[in-house]
């Protein structure tokens, strides 16, 4: 049985503000995990990390 693995590309002229914020937060979290920015810089931008139990 063959499966057709096709991808559908959706083009959007402008992303909704919530999606833009999510993408920006993801980039910041990746930079934090690489050690490029500090936890204080994340807090200044409104991203608060929690301590695991």
HTML snippet that shows the backbone in 3Dmol.js (N, CA, C, O; Angstrom):
<script src="https://3Dmol.org/build/3Dmol-min.js"></script>
<div id="view" style="width:600px;height:400px;position:relative"></div>
<script>
const pdb = `
ATOM      1  N   UNK A   1       0.838  -1.174   0.000  1.00  0.00           N
ATOM      2  CA  UNK A   1       0.000   0.000   0.000  1.00  0.00           C
ATOM      3  C   UNK A   1       0.885   1.241   0.000  1.00  0.00           C
ATOM      4  O   UNK A   1       1.715   1.418   0.892  1.00  0.00           O
ATOM      5  N   UNK A   2       0.710   2.086  -0.987  1.00  0.00           N
ATOM      6  CA  UNK A   2       1.517   3.291  -1.094  1.00  0.00           C
ATOM      7  C   UNK A   2       0.799   4.460  -0.428  1.00  0.00           C
ATOM      8  O   UNK A   2      -0.425   4.587  -0.477  1.00  0.00           O
ATOM      9  N   UNK A   3       1.609   5.301   0.192  1.00  0.00           N
ATOM     10  CA  UNK A   3       1.066   6.525   0.790  1.00  0.00           C
ATOM     11  C   UNK A   3       1.644   7.710   0.046  1.00  0.00           C
ATOM     12  O   UNK A   3       2.824   7.724  -0.305  1.00  0.00           O
ATOM     13  N   UNK A   4       0.827   8.679  -0.185  1.00  0.00           N
ATOM     14  CA  UNK A   4       1.270   9.889  -0.846  1.00  0.00           C
ATOM     15  C   UNK A   4       1.639  10.905   0.227  1.00  0.00           C
ATOM     16  O   UNK A   4       0.767  11.404   0.939  1.00  0.00           O
ATOM     17  N   UNK A   5       2.928  11.215   0.346  1.00  0.00           N
ATOM     18  CA  UNK A   5       3.395  12.172   1.339  1.00  0.00           C
ATOM     19  C   UNK A   5       3.505  13.548   0.698  1.00  0.00           C
ATOM     20  O   UNK A   5       4.592  13.970   0.302  1.00  0.00           O
ATOM     21  N   UNK A   6       2.428  14.214   0.601  1.00  0.00           N
ATOM     22  CA  UNK A   6       2.451  15.548   0.024  1.00  0.00           C
ATOM     23  C   UNK A   6       2.322  16.577   1.139  1.00  0.00           C
ATOM     24  O   UNK A   6       1.697  16.323   2.169  1.00  0.00           O
ATOM     25  N   UNK A   7       2.908  17.710   0.922  1.00  0.00           N
ATOM     26  CA  UNK A   7       2.821  18.784   1.908  1.00  0.00           C
ATOM     27  C   UNK A   7       1.984  19.911   1.321  1.00  0.00           C
ATOM     28  O   UNK A   7       2.029  20.198   0.125  1.00  0.00           O
ATOM     29  N   UNK A   8       1.243  20.518   2.179  1.00  0.00           N
ATOM     30  CA  UNK A   8       0.410  21.646   1.779  1.00  0.00           C
ATOM     31  C   UNK A   8       1.012  22.896   2.405  1.00  0.00           C
ATOM     32  O   UNK A   8       1.197  22.963   3.620  1.00  0.00           O
ATOM     33  N   UNK A   9       1.311  23.873   1.582  1.00  0.00           N
ATOM     34  CA  UNK A   9       1.885  25.118   2.076  1.00  0.00           C
ATOM     35  C   UNK A   9       0.800  26.176   2.077  1.00  0.00           C
ATOM     36  O   UNK A   9       0.110  26.389   1.080  1.00  0.00           O
ATOM     37  N   UNK A  10       0.667  26.828   3.209  1.00  0.00           N
ATOM     38  CA  UNK A  10      -0.311  27.895   3.343  1.00  0.00           C
ATOM     39  C   UNK A  10       0.453  29.197   3.459  1.00  0.00           C
ATOM     40  O   UNK A  10       1.332  29.330   4.310  1.00  0.00           O
ATOM     41  N   UNK A  11       0.133  30.136   2.631  1.00  0.00           N
ATOM     42  CA  UNK A  11       0.792  31.432   2.681  1.00  0.00           C
ATOM     43  C   UNK A  11      -0.137  32.437   3.346  1.00  0.00           C
ATOM     44  O   UNK A  11      -1.290  32.611   2.950  1.00  0.00           O
ATOM     45  N   UNK A  12       0.395  33.084   4.358  1.00  0.00           N
ATOM     46  CA  UNK A  12      -0.362  34.102   5.074  1.00  0.00           C
ATOM     47  C   UNK A  12       0.414  35.401   4.965  1.00  0.00           C
ATOM     48  O   UNK A  12       1.625  35.430   5.185  1.00  0.00           O
ATOM     49  N   UNK A  13      -0.268  36.448   4.632  1.00  0.00           N
ATOM     50  CA  UNK A  13       0.418  37.733   4.482  1.00  0.00           C
ATOM     51  C   UNK A  13       0.906  38.262   5.818  1.00  0.00           C
ATOM     52  O   UNK A  13       2.012  38.796   5.908  1.00  0.00           O
ATOM     53  N   UNK A  14       0.099  38.121   6.851  1.00  0.00           N
ATOM     54  CA  UNK A  14       0.494  38.607   8.161  1.00  0.00           C
ATOM     55  C   UNK A  14      -0.013  37.631   9.213  1.00  0.00           C
ATOM     56  O   UNK A  14      -1.179  37.237   9.201  1.00  0.00           O
ATOM     57  N   UNK A  15       0.875  37.246  10.120  1.00  0.00           N
ATOM     58  CA  UNK A  15       0.501  36.317  11.179  1.00  0.00           C
ATOM     59  C   UNK A  15      -0.288  37.038  12.257  1.00  0.00           C
ATOM     60  O   UNK A  15      -0.076  38.228  12.489  1.00  0.00           O
ATOM     61  N   UNK A  16      -1.185  36.337  12.911  1.00  0.00           N
ATOM     62  CA  UNK A  16      -1.895  36.940  14.039  1.00  0.00           C
ATOM     63  C   UNK A  16      -0.913  37.300  15.153  1.00  0.00           C
ATOM     64  O   UNK A  16       0.129  36.656  15.279  1.00  0.00           O
ATOM     65  N   UNK A  17      -1.221  38.311  15.960  1.00  0.00           N
ATOM     66  CA  UNK A  17      -0.296  38.759  17.011  1.00  0.00           C
ATOM     67  C   UNK A  17       0.076  37.659  18.005  1.00  0.00           C
ATOM     68  O   UNK A  17       1.217  37.613  18.466  1.00  0.00           O
ATOM     69  N   UNK A  18      -0.856  36.778  18.341  1.00  0.00           N
ATOM     70  CA  UNK A  18      -0.554  35.722  19.308  1.00  0.00           C
ATOM     71  C   UNK A  18       0.476  34.751  18.740  1.00  0.00           C
ATOM     72  O   UNK A  18       1.328  34.255  19.478  1.00  0.00           O
ATOM     73  N   UNK A  19       0.411  34.473  17.443  1.00  0.00           N
ATOM     74  CA  UNK A  19       1.372  33.568  16.810  1.00  0.00           C
ATOM     75  C   UNK A  19       2.746  34.230  16.749  1.00  0.00           C
ATOM     76  O   UNK A  19       3.761  33.570  16.968  1.00  0.00           O
ATOM     77  N   UNK A  20       2.783  35.526  16.453  1.00  0.00           N
ATOM     78  CA  UNK A  20       4.053  36.251  16.445  1.00  0.00           C
ATOM     79  C   UNK A  20       4.709  36.195  17.815  1.00  0.00           C
ATOM     80  O   UNK A  20       5.916  35.982  17.922  1.00  0.00           O
ATOM     81  N   UNK A  21       3.911  36.386  18.872  1.00  0.00           N
ATOM     82  CA  UNK A  21       4.427  36.345  20.240  1.00  0.00           C
ATOM     83  C   UNK A  21       4.954  34.953  20.577  1.00  0.00           C
ATOM     84  O   UNK A  21       6.006  34.830  21.204  1.00  0.00           O
ATOM     85  N   UNK A  22       4.241  33.908  20.172  1.00  0.00           N
ATOM     86  CA  UNK A  22       4.673  32.540  20.435  1.00  0.00           C
ATOM     87  C   UNK A  22       5.997  32.242  19.739  1.00  0.00           C
ATOM     88  O   UNK A  22       6.875  31.613  20.330  1.00  0.00           O
ATOM     89  N   UNK A  23       6.153  32.682  18.494  1.00  0.00           N
ATOM     90  CA  UNK A  23       7.392  32.452  17.760  1.00  0.00           C
ATOM     91  C   UNK A  23       8.552  33.203  18.391  1.00  0.00           C
ATOM     92  O   UNK A  23       9.658  32.672  18.486  1.00  0.00           O
ATOM     93  N   UNK A  24       8.309  34.432  18.822  1.00  0.00           N
ATOM     94  CA  UNK A  24       9.351  35.218  19.481  1.00  0.00           C
ATOM     95  C   UNK A  24       9.768  34.558  20.791  1.00  0.00           C
ATOM     96  O   UNK A  24      10.958  34.486  21.099  1.00  0.00           O
ATOM     97  N   UNK A  25       8.791  34.076  21.567  1.00  0.00           N
ATOM     98  CA  UNK A  25       9.098  33.401  22.830  1.00  0.00           C
ATOM     99  C   UNK A  25       9.899  32.126  22.587  1.00  0.00           C
ATOM    100  O   UNK A  25      10.808  31.812  23.355  1.00  0.00           O
ATOM    101  N   UNK A  26       9.575  31.401  21.542  1.00  0.00           N
ATOM    102  CA  UNK A  26      10.301  30.174  21.226  1.00  0.00           C
ATOM    103  C   UNK A  26      11.753  30.488  20.885  1.00  0.00           C
ATOM    104  O   UNK A  26      12.659  29.776  21.319  1.00  0.00           O
ATOM    105  N   UNK A  27      11.981  31.548  20.111  1.00  0.00           N
ATOM    106  CA  UNK A  27      13.345  31.942  19.764  1.00  0.00           C
ATOM    107  C   UNK A  27      14.123  32.334  21.017  1.00  0.00           C
ATOM    108  O   UNK A  27      15.298  31.993  21.153  1.00  0.00           O
ATOM    109  N   UNK A  28      13.476  33.043  21.924  1.00  0.00           N
ATOM    110  CA  UNK A  28      14.142  33.449  23.159  1.00  0.00           C
ATOM    111  C   UNK A  28      14.474  32.251  24.037  1.00  0.00           C
ATOM    112  O   UNK A  28      15.551  32.202  24.632  1.00  0.00           O
ATOM    113  N   UNK A  29      13.567  31.287  24.127  1.00  0.00           N
ATOM    114  CA  UNK A  29      13.823  30.101  24.937  1.00  0.00           C
ATOM    115  C   UNK A  29      14.965  29.274  24.348  1.00  0.00           C
ATOM    116  O   UNK A  29      15.760  28.706  25.097  1.00  0.00           O
ATOM    117  N   UNK A  30      15.059  29.198  23.031  1.00  0.00           N
ATOM    118  CA  UNK A  30      16.163  28.485  22.395  1.00  0.00           C
ATOM    119  C   UNK A  30      17.483  29.208  22.660  1.00  0.00           C
ATOM    120  O   UNK A  30      18.506  28.564  22.893  1.00  0.00           O
ATOM    121  N   UNK A  31      17.465  30.536  22.625  1.00  0.00           N
ATOM    122  CA  UNK A  31      18.676  31.303  22.920  1.00  0.00           C
ATOM    123  C   UNK A  31      19.085  31.099  24.371  1.00  0.00           C
ATOM    124  O   UNK A  31      20.278  31.020  24.666  1.00  0.00           O
ATOM    125  N   UNK A  32      18.126  31.011  25.279  1.00  0.00           N
ATOM    126  CA  UNK A  32      18.421  30.762  26.687  1.00  0.00           C
ATOM    127  C   UNK A  32      19.035  29.376  26.872  1.00  0.00           C
ATOM    128  O   UNK A  32      19.985  29.219  27.639  1.00  0.00           O
ATOM    129  N   UNK A  33      18.509  28.384  26.186  1.00  0.00           N
ATOM    130  CA  UNK A  33      19.036  27.027  26.333  1.00  0.00           C
ATOM    131  C   UNK A  33      20.441  26.898  25.747  1.00  0.00           C
ATOM    132  O   UNK A  33      21.208  26.030  26.164  1.00  0.00           O
ATOM    133  N   UNK A  34      20.782  27.756  24.781  1.00  0.00           N
ATOM    134  CA  UNK A  34      22.137  27.758  24.234  1.00  0.00           C
ATOM    135  C   UNK A  34      23.090  28.610  25.070  1.00  0.00           C
ATOM    136  O   UNK A  34      24.299  28.601  24.839  1.00  0.00           O
ATOM    137  N   UNK A  35      22.543  29.349  26.048  1.00  0.00           N
ATOM    138  CA  UNK A  35      23.376  30.183  26.911  1.00  0.00           C
ATOM    139  C   UNK A  35      23.660  31.554  26.349  1.00  0.00           C
ATOM    140  O   UNK A  35      24.584  32.226  26.808  1.00  0.00           O
ATOM    141  N   UNK A  36      22.886  31.993  25.361  1.00  0.00           N
ATOM    142  CA  UNK A  36      23.119  33.290  24.734  1.00  0.00           C
ATOM    143  C   UNK A  36      22.504  34.439  25.528  1.00  0.00           C
ATOM    144  O   UNK A  36      23.006  35.562  25.475  1.00  0.00           O
ATOM    145  N   UNK A  37      21.430  34.173  26.258  1.00  0.00           N
ATOM    146  CA  UNK A  37      20.808  35.201  27.100  1.00  0.00           C
ATOM    147  C   UNK A  37      20.597  34.630  28.496  1.00  0.00           C
ATOM    148  O   UNK A  37      20.605  33.414  28.689  1.00  0.00           O
ATOM    149  N   UNK A  38      20.408  35.515  29.462  1.00  0.00           N
ATOM    150  CA  UNK A  38      20.270  35.082  30.846  1.00  0.00           C
ATOM    151  C   UNK A  38      18.803  35.010  31.251  1.00  0.00           C
ATOM    152  O   UNK A  38      17.914  35.474  30.537  1.00  0.00           O
ATOM    153  N   UNK A  39      18.577  34.412  32.421  1.00  0.00           N
ATOM    154  CA  UNK A  39      17.220  34.291  32.954  1.00  0.00           C
ATOM    155  C   UNK A  39      16.631  35.668  33.264  1.00  0.00           C
ATOM    156  O   UNK A  39      15.428  35.881  33.110  1.00  0.00           O
ATOM    157  N   UNK A  40      17.470  36.593  33.696  1.00  0.00           N
ATOM    158  CA  UNK A  40      17.002  37.956  33.987  1.00  0.00           C
ATOM    159  C   UNK A  40      16.486  38.644  32.727  1.00  0.00           C
ATOM    160  O   UNK A  40      15.503  39.384  32.777  1.00  0.00           O
ATOM    161  N   UNK A  41      17.149  38.400  31.600  1.00  0.00           N
ATOM    162  CA  UNK A  41      16.691  38.982  30.337  1.00  0.00           C
ATOM    163  C   UNK A  41      15.342  38.398  29.931  1.00  0.00           C
ATOM    164  O   UNK A  41      14.490  39.103  29.390  1.00  0.00           O
ATOM    165  N   UNK A  42      15.153  37.105  30.193  1.00  0.00           N
ATOM    166  CA  UNK A  42      13.851  36.500  29.913  1.00  0.00           C
ATOM    167  C   UNK A  42      12.770  37.136  30.787  1.00  0.00           C
ATOM    168  O   UNK A  42      11.678  37.439  30.306  1.00  0.00           O
ATOM    169  N   UNK A  43      13.076  37.339  32.076  1.00  0.00           N
ATOM    170  CA  UNK A  43      12.109  37.958  32.994  1.00  0.00           C
ATOM    171  C   UNK A  43      11.750  39.364  32.543  1.00  0.00           C
ATOM    172  O   UNK A  43      10.593  39.768  32.656  1.00  0.00           O
ATOM    173  N   UNK A  44      12.716  40.116  32.035  1.00  0.00           N
ATOM    174  CA  UNK A  44      12.450  41.469  31.556  1.00  0.00           C
ATOM    175  C   UNK A  44      11.505  41.468  30.357  1.00  0.00           C
ATOM    176  O   UNK A  44      10.742  42.414  30.159  1.00  0.00           O
ATOM    177  N   UNK A  45      11.559  40.417  29.571  1.00  0.00           N
ATOM    178  CA  UNK A  45      10.688  40.314  28.392  1.00  0.00           C
ATOM    179  C   UNK A  45       9.350  39.655  28.705  1.00  0.00           C
ATOM    180  O   UNK A  45       8.525  39.467  27.811  1.00  0.00           O
ATOM    181  N   UNK A  46       9.133  39.304  29.975  1.00  0.00           N
ATOM    182  CA  UNK A  46       7.842  38.757  30.377  1.00  0.00           C
ATOM    183  C   UNK A  46       7.755  37.252  30.349  1.00  0.00           C
ATOM    184  O   UNK A  46       6.658  36.700  30.443  1.00  0.00           O
ATOM    185  N   UNK A  47       8.878  36.568  30.223  1.00  0.00           N
ATOM    186  CA  UNK A  47       8.887  35.108  30.222  1.00  0.00           C
ATOM    187  C   UNK A  47       9.434  34.661  31.572  1.00  0.00           C
ATOM    188  O   UNK A  47      10.596  34.913  31.890  1.00  0.00           O
ATOM    189  N   UNK A  48       8.600  34.002  32.361  1.00  0.00           N
ATOM    190  CA  UNK A  48       9.000  33.583  33.694  1.00  0.00           C
ATOM    191  C   UNK A  48       9.122  32.060  33.722  1.00  0.00           C
ATOM    192  O   UNK A  48       8.187  31.338  33.376  1.00  0.00           O
ATOM    193  N   UNK A  49      10.288  31.597  34.137  1.00  0.00           N
ATOM    194  CA  UNK A  49      10.539  30.161  34.235  1.00  0.00           C
ATOM    195  C   UNK A  49      10.164  29.683  35.628  1.00  0.00           C
ATOM    196  O   UNK A  49      10.291  30.421  36.605  1.00  0.00           O
ATOM    197  N   UNK A  50       9.708  28.459  35.709  1.00  0.00           N
ATOM    198  CA  UNK A  50       9.376  27.878  37.016  1.00  0.00           C
ATOM    199  C   UNK A  50      10.450  26.875  37.382  1.00  0.00           C
ATOM    200  O   UNK A  50      11.095  26.292  36.511  1.00  0.00           O
ATOM    201  N   UNK A  51      10.636  26.681  38.675  1.00  0.00           N
ATOM    202  CA  UNK A  51      11.592  25.694  39.156  1.00  0.00           C
ATOM    203  C   UNK A  51      10.895  24.356  39.312  1.00  0.00           C
ATOM    204  O   UNK A  51       9.840  24.283  39.941  1.00  0.00           O
ATOM    205  N   UNK A  52      11.461  23.298  38.753  1.00  0.00           N
ATOM    206  CA  UNK A  52      10.840  21.980  38.924  1.00  0.00           C
ATOM    207  C   UNK A  52      10.948  21.513  40.364  1.00  0.00           C
ATOM    208  O   UNK A  52      11.840  21.938  41.097  1.00  0.00           O
ATOM    209  N   UNK A  53      10.046  20.646  40.762  1.00  0.00           N
ATOM    210  CA  UNK A  53      10.064  20.144  42.134  1.00  0.00           C
ATOM    211  C   UNK A  53      11.200  19.208  42.362  1.00  0.00           C
ATOM    212  O   UNK A  53      11.362  18.692  43.468  1.00  0.00           O
TER     213      UNK A  53
END
`;
const viewer = $3Dmol.createViewer("view");
viewer.addModel(pdb, "pdb");
viewer.setStyle({}, {cartoon: {color: "spectrum"}});
viewer.zoomTo();
viewer.render();
</script>
